Amino acid sequence: MIRYIVIRTQFEALHKWPDSPEDLYIAFLRYPHRHIFHVTMKWKVGGDNREIEFITMKNKVEAYIQAKWHTKDLGSMSCEQIAGVLAREFDSVFVSVFEDNENGAEVYND
């Protein structure tokens, strides 16, 4: 049996995609726009008696997000890039980042 602990959190921020196609429907992506970014992270654990406390891990992740992106401006970072930063910083096996809990990206860390 493979076990993971999972945390979920969210944060508000702006980002933009300067290289967005000039298609009328998505041209607004070239300019700063607001999202609620929904984050899910997983860590592999070895047993049934939680070796990583998920409340502690969630608090660490939220403190990191607040410190790193305190201006709430992510610049041109994509969901994939945000997930990669979090996966590397916290050595998690999985991170997903979704915009407004609708569309997003998943990163798997081998």
Secondary structure, 3 states (H helix, E strand, C coil): CCEEEEEEEEEEEEECCCCCCCCCCCHHHHCCEEEEEEEEEEEEECCCCCCCCHHHHHHHHHHHHHHHCCCCECCCCCHHHHHHHHHHHHCCCEEEEEECCCEEEEEECC
